[in-house]
Amino acid sequence: MKQSKVLTTYLTVAGLLLSFIGGATLLMPVELKAGSGIDIAGNIGVLNDVRASSALVLALAVFTFLGGLRPRLRVSASLIAPLMFLSLGTGRVISILADGMPVEGQIGATVLEFLFGITGVILFNMYREKN
């Protein structure tokens, strides 16, 4: 990957944002979901699924963040970050089509996920080494 402050900043910010989301949901799933009007308290199966997927988000977030700091990880992180954001956004759109409109905060999250995902794809294409 070509050196770029823009790409480094993107990976760092994306990694921090995903770390916050993954870490907070992993440690405080009931409280975080309640903020969106979702009651998962006492449902052990749902809590287990939420924490498991949050741990995956956190792991990929840390890798993305490190990609902003270490050039050797930059290519992989530049693929993982947009894939992560676009996957989350796509899952939300599928849910909207299948289940209906969620609360406003989740719609905002969908827009943010697509913005970060599309930005990541653009940056990857701009700064990758072309053969």
ZASE-319682 format. One record per atom (N, C-alpha, C): x, y, z; atom name; residue number from 1. Coordinates in steps of 0.1 Angstrom, whole numbers, plus 5000, padded with zeros to 4 digits. Layout:
# ZASE-319682
      X      Y      Z   kolvex   vofi
      X      Y      Z       CA    NUM
...
END
This chain:
# ZASE-319682
      X      Y      Z   kolvex   vofi
   5009   4988   5000        N      1
   5000   5000   5000       CA      1
   5009   5012   5000        C      1
   5004   5022   4993        N      2
   5011   5035   4993       CA      2
   5009   5042   5007        C      2
   5019   5049   5011        N      3
   5018   5057   5023       CA      3
   5008   5068   5021        C      3
   4999   5069   5031        N      4
   4989   5079   5030       CA      4
   4984   5083   5044        C      4
   4984   5096   5047        N      5
   4979   5100   5060       CA      5
   4964   5099   5060        C      5
   4957   5100   5049        N      6
   4943   5099   5048       CA      6
   4939   5084   5052        C      6
   4946   5075   5046        N      7
   4943   5061   5048       CA      7
   4946   5057   5063        C      7
   4957   5062   5068        N      8
   4961   5059   5082       CA      8
   4951   5065   5091        C      8
   4946   5077   5088        N      9
   4936   5083   5097       CA      9
   4923   5075   5096        C      9
   4919   5071   5084        N     10
   4907   5063   5083       CA     10
   4908   5050   5091        C     10
   4919   5043   5090        N     11
   4920   5030   5097       CA     11
   4920   5033   5112        C     11
   4927   5043   5116        N     12
   4927   5046   5131       CA     12
   4913   5050   5136        C     12
   4906   5058   5129        N     13
   4893   5063   5134       CA     13
   4883   5051   5133        C     13
   4884   5043   5122        N     14
   4875   5032   5120       CA     14
   4878   5022   5131        C     14
   4890   5019   5134        N     15
   4894   5010   5145       CA     15
   4889   5014   5158        C     15
   4890   5027   5161        N     16
   4886   5032   5174       CA     16
   4871   5032   5175        C     16
   4864   5035   5164        N     17
   4849   5035   5164       CA     17
   4844   5021   5166        C     17
   4850   5011   5159        N     18
   4845   4997   5160       CA     18
   4849   4992   5174        C     18
   4861   4996   5179        N     19
   4865   4992   5193       CA     19
   4855   4996   5203        C     19
   4851   5008   5202        N     20
   4841   5013   5211       CA     20
   4828   5005   5210        C     20
   4823   5003   5198        N     21
   4811   4996   5196       CA     21
   4812   4981   5201        C     21
   4823   4975   5197        N     22
   4825   4961   5201       CA     22
   4827   4959   5216        C     22
   4836   4968   5221        N     23
   4839   4967   5235       CA     23
   4827   4970   5244        C     23
   4820   4981   5241        N     24
   4809   4985   5249       CA     24
   4798   4974   5249        C     24
   4795   4969   5237        N     25
   4785   4959   5236       CA     25
   4789   4946   5242        C     25
   4802   4942   5242        N     26
   4807   4930   5248       CA     26
   4805   4931   5264        C     26
   4809   4943   5269        N     27
   4809   4945   5284       CA     27
   4795   4949   5289        C     27
   4787   4956   5282        N     28
   4775   4961   5287       CA     28
   4763   4960   5277        C     28
   4761   4947   5272        N     29
   4751   4945   5262       CA     29
   4737   4950   5265        C     29
   4733   4947   5278        N     30
   4719   4951   5282       CA     30
   4717   4966   5281        C     30
   4727   4973   5287        N     31
   4726   4988   5287       CA     31
   4727   4994   5273        C     31
   4736   4989   5265        N     32
   4737   4995   5252       CA     32
   4725   4992   5243        C     32
   4720   4980   5244        N     33
   4708   4977   5236       CA     33
   4696   4985   5241        C     33
   4695   4987   5254        N     34
   4683   4994   5260       CA     34
   4683   5008   5255        C     34
   4695   5014   5251        N     35
   4695   5027   5246       CA     35
   4688   5029   5232        C     35
   4686   5017   5226        N     36
   4679   5017   5213       CA     36
   4665   5011   5215        C     36
   4661   5010   5227        N     37
   4648   5004   5230       CA     37
   4647   4989   5229        C     37
   4658   4982   5230        N     38
   4658   4968   5228       CA     38
   4660   4962   5242        C     38
   4651   4953   5246        N     39
   4652   4947   5260       CA     39
   4658   4933   5258        C     39
   4670   4931   5261        N     40
   4676   4917   5261       CA     40
   4679   4912   5275        C     40
   4676   4919   5285        N     41
   4679   4915   5299       CA     41
   4672   4902   5302        C     41
   4680   4893   5308        N     42
   4675   4880   5312       CA     42
   4674   4869   5301        C     42
   4676   4873   5288        N     43
   4676   4863   5277       CA     43
   4690   4858   5275        C     43
   4694   4848   5281        N     44
   4707   4843   5281       CA     44
   4712   4839   5267        C     44
   4703   4834   5259        N     45
   4707   4830   5245       CA     45
   4710   4842   5237        C     45
   4702   4853   5238        N     46
   4705   4865   5230       CA     46
   4717   4872   5236        C     46
   4719   4872   5249        N     47
   4731   4878   5255       CA     47
   4743   4871   5250        C     47
   4743   4858   5249        N     48
   4754   4850   5244       CA     48
   4757   4854   5230        C     48
   4747   4854   5221        N     49
   4749   4858   5207       CA     49
   4755   4872   5206        C     49
   4749   4881   5214        N     50
   4754   4895   5213       CA     50
   4768   4897   5217        C     50
   4772   4890   5228        N     51
   4786   4891   5233       CA     51
   4795   4884   5223        C     51
   4791   4873   5217        N     52
   4800   4866   5208       CA     52
   4803   4875   5195        C     52
   4792   4880   5190        N     53
   4794   4889   5178       CA     53
   4802   4902   5181        C     53
   4800   4906   5193        N     54
   4807   4918   5198       CA     54
   4822   4916   5199        C     54
   4826   4904   5204        N     55
   4840   4900   5205       CA     55
   4846   4899   5191        C     55
   4839   4895   5181        N     56
   4844   4895   5167       CA     56
   4846   4909   5163        C     56
   4836   4918   5165        N     57
   4838   4932   5161       CA     57
   4850   4938   5168        C     57
   4852   4935   5181        N     58
   4863   4941   5188       CA     58
   4876   4936   5183        C     58
   4877   4923   5180        N     59
   4890   4917   5174       CA     59
   4893   4924   5161        C     59
   4883   4925   5152        N     60
   4886   4931   5139       CA     60
   4889   4946   5140        C     60
   4883   4952   5150        N     61
   4885   4966   5153       CA     61
   4900   4969   5157        C     61
   4905   4960   5166        N     62
   4919   4961   5171       CA     62
   4928   4959   5159        C     62
   4925   4950   5150        N     63
   4934   4947   5139       CA     63
   4933   4959   5129        C     63
   4922   4965   5127        N     64
   4920   4977   5119       CA     64
   4928   4989   5124        C     64
   4927   4991   5137        N     65
   4935   5001   5144       CA     65
   4950   4999   5142        C     65
   4954   4987   5144        N     66
   4968   4984   5143       CA     66
   4973   4986   5128        C     66
   4964   4984   5119        N     67
   4967   4986   5105       CA     67
   4970   5001   5102        C     67
   4964   5009   5110        N     68
   4967   5024   5109       CA     68
   4980   5027   5114        C     68
   4986   5019   5123        N     69
   4999   5022   5129       CA     69
   5010   5014   5122        C     69
   5008   5002   5117        N     70
   5018   4993   5112       CA     70
   5016   4991   5097        C     70
   5026   4995   5089        N     71
   5024   4994   5075       CA     71
   5023   4979   5070        C     71
   5028   4970   5077        N     72
   5027   4956   5073       CA     72
   5013   4951   5074        C     72
   5005   4957   5082        N     73
   4991   4952   5084       CA     73
   4981   4961   5076        C     73
   4986   4971   5069        N     74
   4977   4981   5063       CA     74
   4968   4975   5052        C     74
   4974   4966   5044        N     75
   4966   4960   5033       CA     75
   4954   4952   5039        C     75
   4957   4943   5048        N     76
   4947   4935   5054       CA     76
   4936   4944   5061        C     76
   4941   4953   5069        N     77
   4932   4962   5076       CA     77
   4923   4970   5066        C     77
   4929   4974   5055        N     78
   4922   4982   5045       CA     78
   4911   4974   5038        C     78
   4912   4961   5039        N     79
   4902   4952   5034       CA     79
   4891   4949   5044        C     79
   4896   4946   5056        N     80
   4887   4943   5067       CA     80
   4878   4954   5071        C     80
   4883   4966   5073        N     81
   4874   4977   5077       CA     81
   4862   4979   5068        C     81
   4864   4981   5055        N     82
   4852   4983   5047       CA     82
   4843   4971   5047        C     82
   4849   4959   5047        N     83
   4841   4947   5047       CA     83
   4832   4946   5059        C     83
   4838   4950   5071        N     84
   4830   4950   5083       CA     84
   4819   4960   5083        C     84
   4822   4972   5079        N     85
   4811   4983   5078       CA     85
   4800   4979   5068        C     85
   4804   4975   5056        N     86
   4794   4972   5046       CA     86
   4786   4960   5050        C     86
   4792   4950   5057        N     87
   4785   4938   5062       CA     87
   4774   4942   5072        C     87
   4778   4951   5081        N     88
   4769   4956   5092       CA     88
   4757   4963   5085        C     88
   4761   4972   5076        N     89
   4750   4980   5069       CA     89
   4741   4972   5061        C     89
   4747   4962   5054        N     90
   4738   4953   5046       CA     90
   4729   4944   5054        C     90
   4734   4940   5066        N     91
   4726   4932   5075       CA     91
   4714   4940   5080        C     91
   4717   4953   5083        N     92
   4706   4962   5087       CA     92
   4696   4964   5076        C     92
   4700   4966   5064        N     93
   4691   4968   5053       CA     93
   4682   4956   5051        C     93
   4688   4944   5052        N     94
   4681   4931   5051       CA     94
   4670   4931   5062        C     94
   4674   4935   5074        N     95
   4665   4935   5085       CA     95
   4653   4945   5083        C     95
   4657   4956   5077        N     96
   4646   4966   5075       CA     96
   4636   4961   5065        C     96
   4641   4954   5054        N     97
   4632   4948   5044       CA     97
   4624   4937   5050        C     97
   4630   4929   5058        N     98
   4623   4917   5064       CA     98
   4615   4920   5076        C     98
   4620   4929   5084        N     99
   4613   4931   5097       CA     99
   4607   4944   5099        C     99
   4610   4954   5091        N    100
   4604   4968   5093       CA    100
   4614   4978   5098        C    100
   4610   4990   5099        N    101
   4619   5001   5103       CA    101
   4622   5000   5118        C    101
   4635   5001   5121        N    102
   4639   5002   5135       CA    102
   4639   5016   5140        C    102
   4644   5018   5152        N    103
   4644   5031   5158       CA    103
   4654   5040   5151        C    103
   4653   5053   5153        N    104
   4661   5063   5146       CA    104
   4676   5061   5147        C    104
   4680   5057   5159        N    105
   4694   5055   5161       CA    105
   4700   5044   5153        C    105
   4692   5034   5150        N    106
   4697   5023   5142       CA    106
   4697   5027   5127        C    106
   4688   5035   5123        N    107
   4689   5040   5109       CA    107
   4701   5049   5107        C    107
   4704   5057   5117        N    108
   4716   5065   5117       CA    108
   4729   5056   5116        C    108
   4729   5046   5124        N    109
   4740   5036   5124       CA    109
   4742   5030   5110        C    109
   4731   5027   5104        N    110
   4731   5021   5090       CA    110
   4738   5031   5080        C    110
   4734   5043   5081        N    111
   4740   5053   5072       CA    111
   4755   5055   5075        C    111
   4758   5055   5087        N    112
   4772   5057   5091       CA    112
   4781   5045   5087        C    112
   4775   5033   5088        N    113
   4782   5021   5084       CA    113
   4784   5021   5069        C    113
   4775   5025   5061        N    114
   4777   5026   5047       CA    114
   4786   5036   5043        C    114
   4786   5048   5050        N    115
   4796   5059   5047       CA    115
   4810   5054   5049        C    115
   4812   5048   5061        N    116
   4826   5043   5064       CA    116
   4830   5032   5055        C    116
   4820   5023   5051        N    117
   4824   5012   5042       CA    117
   4827   5017   5028        C    117
   4819   5026   5023        N    118
   4822   5031   5009       CA    118
   4835   5039   5009        C    118
   4837   5047   5020        N    119
   4850   5054   5021       CA    119
   4861   5045   5021        C    119
   4860   5034   5028        N    120
   4871   5024   5029       CA    120
   4874   5018   5016        C    120
   4864   5015   5008        N    121
   4866   5009   4995       CA    121
   4873   5019   4985        C    121
   4869   5031   4986        N    122
   4875   5042   4978       CA    122
   4889   5044   4981        C    122
   4892   5044   4994        N    123
   4906   5046   4999       CA    123
   4915   5034   4995        C    123
   4909   5022   4997        N    124
   4917   5010   4993       CA    124
   4921   5011   4978        C    124
   4911   5015   4970        N    125
   4914   5015   4955       CA    125
   4924   5027   4952        C    125
   4923   5037   4959        N    126
   4932   5049   4957       CA    126
   4947   5045   4960        C    126
   4949   5038   4971        N    127
   4962   5037   4977       CA    127
   4968   5023   4975        C    127
   4961   5014   4969        N    128
   4967   5000   4967       CA    128
   4978   5001   4956        C    128
   4987   4992   4957        N    129
   4998   4991   4947       CA    129
   4992   4984   4935        C    129
   4992   4991   4924        N    130
   4987   4985   4911       CA    130
   4998   4979   4903        C    130
   4995   4967   4899        N    131
   5006   4960   4891       CA    131
   5004   4962   4876        C    131
END
